[in-house]
Amino acid sequence: MRFDVDGRVGRVVQKVSGSPRFAPIAKHVMPPLDRTLSKLTRGKFVVSSLLLPSLVLTHTGAKTGQQRVTPLACMPDGDGAWFVVASNFGQVKHPAWSGNLMKTPAARVAYEGKTYDVSAHLLTAGEKAAVWPRLSKMWPTYDRYVELSGGRDIRVFRLSTSA
């Protein structure tokens, strides 16, 4: 089951998600909740999947070398590929997972109950400009996150099963 992003529920969630008060709370509540739900459902469900396609990314910590698990909204890009946006709910700093992927691009994705080994590619400015209209159509709040972040250059990655 998925709600329409442009429907009544979707618009309310966008409004709340795009408020400056949401990010400081959401970054502490949503990822742990989604990790727990993903674990309980064997990778088949996270809260964000009620509105958007979502995956669970397992990546290597840049400083610790330990495996980290991060639920993310995504935009599928054909078979075995996804775009993920390092919006960090519009905060000024990049999310840790994006720095981890920059250091170690090899990762694992759980998507719709299946697991894939992937390689992360940080999009260039041109690649990002080409895909951003599709991303912001899928989740219009991405544009609001740019504003909230003070204009931070939000990173976008393409995760793919083939290099």
C-alpha positions as CSV (number, residue, x, y, z in Angstrom):
1,M,0.0,0.0,0.0
2,R,1.3,3.4,-0.9
3,F,-0.3,6.8,-0.5
4,D,-0.1,9.3,-3.3
5,V,2.5,12.0,-2.7
6,D,0.2,14.6,-4.2
7,G,-2.9,13.3,-2.3
8,R,-4.2,14.5,1.0
9,V,-1.9,12.4,3.2
10,G,1.1,13.0,0.9
11,R,0.7,16.8,1.0
12,V,0.4,16.8,4.8
13,V,3.5,14.7,5.2
14,Q,5.4,17.0,2.8
15,K,4.3,20.1,4.8
16,V,5.4,18.5,8.1
17,S,8.7,17.1,6.5
18,G,9.6,20.5,5.1
19,S,9.2,22.4,8.3
20,P,12.4,23.5,10.1
21,R,11.2,21.9,13.3
22,F,10.9,18.4,11.7
23,A,14.6,17.6,10.9
24,P,16.1,17.8,14.4
25,I,13.5,15.3,15.6
26,A,13.2,13.2,12.5
27,K,16.9,12.4,12.3
28,H,16.6,10.7,15.7
29,V,13.2,9.0,15.4
30,M,12.8,7.9,11.7
31,P,16.0,5.9,11.0
32,P,15.8,3.8,14.2
33,L,12.1,3.2,13.6
34,D,12.7,2.2,10.0
35,R,15.7,0.0,10.9
36,T,13.5,-1.9,13.4
37,L,10.6,-2.3,11.0
38,S,12.9,-3.4,8.2
39,K,14.4,-6.0,10.5
40,L,11.0,-7.3,11.7
41,T,9.7,-7.5,8.1
42,R,12.9,-8.9,6.6
43,G,13.6,-5.8,4.5
44,K,10.0,-5.5,3.1
45,F,8.8,-2.5,5.0
46,V,9.9,0.9,6.3
47,V,7.6,3.9,7.2
48,S,8.8,6.0,4.2
49,S,7.6,3.3,1.9
50,L,4.1,4.4,2.6
51,L,4.8,7.4,0.3
52,L,7.9,6.6,-1.6
53,P,10.0,3.7,-2.8
54,S,12.5,3.0,-0.1
55,L,15.5,0.8,0.6
56,V,17.8,-0.1,3.5
57,L,21.4,0.7,2.8
58,T,24.2,-1.2,4.6
59,H,27.5,0.7,4.3
60,T,30.9,0.9,5.9
61,G,31.6,3.6,8.5
62,A,34.4,5.9,7.2
63,K,36.0,6.2,10.6
64,T,35.1,2.9,12.3
65,G,35.0,0.5,9.4
66,Q,31.9,-1.0,11.0
67,Q,28.8,-1.8,9.1
68,R,26.0,0.8,9.3
69,V,22.4,0.5,8.3
70,T,20.4,3.4,7.0
71,P,16.9,3.4,5.6
72,L,16.4,5.8,2.7
73,A,13.8,6.9,0.2
74,C,14.9,6.1,-3.3
75,M,14.1,6.4,-6.9
76,P,14.5,3.1,-8.8
77,D,16.4,3.5,-12.0
78,G,15.7,0.3,-13.9
79,D,16.7,-3.1,-12.7
80,G,19.4,-3.1,-10.0
81,A,19.9,0.6,-9.7
82,W,18.5,3.4,-7.4
83,F,19.1,7.1,-6.8
84,V,19.3,8.2,-3.2
85,V,19.4,11.8,-2.0
86,A,21.6,12.8,0.9
87,S,19.1,15.5,2.0
88,N,19.5,14.9,5.8
89,F,16.0,16.3,6.2
90,G,17.3,19.7,5.1
91,Q,20.0,20.0,7.7
92,V,23.1,22.1,7.1
93,K,25.5,19.1,7.4
94,H,25.7,16.1,5.0
95,P,24.4,12.8,6.5
96,A,27.1,10.5,7.6
97,W,26.1,7.7,5.2
98,S,27.0,9.9,2.3
99,G,30.5,10.4,3.5
100,N,30.8,6.7,4.2
101,L,29.8,5.9,0.5
102,M,32.3,8.4,-0.7
103,K,35.1,6.6,1.2
104,T,33.8,3.1,0.5
105,P,31.4,2.9,-2.4
106,A,30.8,-0.9,-2.0
107,A,27.5,-1.4,-0.1
108,R,24.5,-3.6,0.1
109,V,20.8,-2.6,-0.5
110,A,17.7,-4.3,0.8
111,Y,14.8,-3.5,-1.5
112,E,11.4,-5.0,-1.6
113,G,12.6,-8.0,0.4
114,K,15.6,-8.7,-1.8
115,T,19.3,-7.9,-1.1
116,Y,21.8,-6.6,-3.7
117,D,25.5,-5.8,-3.6
118,V,25.9,-2.4,-5.1
119,S,28.5,0.2,-5.9
120,A,27.8,3.9,-5.2
121,H,28.5,6.7,-7.7
122,L,28.3,10.3,-6.5
123,L,26.6,12.2,-9.3
124,T,28.5,15.0,-11.0
125,A,26.9,18.4,-11.1
126,G,25.7,17.7,-14.7
127,E,24.3,14.2,-13.8
128,K,22.6,15.6,-10.8
129,A,21.0,18.5,-12.8
130,A,19.7,15.9,-15.3
131,V,18.0,13.7,-12.6
132,W,16.9,16.4,-10.1
133,P,13.6,17.2,-11.8
134,R,12.6,13.5,-11.6
135,L,13.7,13.4,-8.0
136,S,11.8,16.5,-7.0
137,K,8.7,15.4,-8.9
138,M,8.8,12.2,-6.9
139,W,9.3,14.0,-3.6
140,P,8.8,17.8,-3.9
141,T,10.2,18.4,-0.4
142,Y,13.7,17.8,-1.7
143,D,13.6,21.4,-3.1
144,R,12.5,22.6,0.4
145,Y,15.4,20.7,1.9
146,V,17.8,22.6,-0.3
147,E,16.4,25.9,1.2
148,L,16.4,24.6,4.8
149,S,20.0,23.5,4.4
150,G,21.1,27.0,3.6
151,G,21.8,26.0,0.0
152,R,24.0,23.1,0.8
153,D,25.0,21.1,-2.4
154,I,22.9,18.1,-1.6
155,R,24.7,14.9,-2.7
156,V,22.9,12.4,-4.9
157,F,24.2,8.9,-5.5
158,R,23.3,6.2,-8.0
159,L,23.5,2.8,-6.4
160,S,23.9,0.0,-8.9
161,T,24.5,-3.7,-9.0
162,S,26.9,-3.2,-12.0
163,A,29.8,-0.6,-12.0
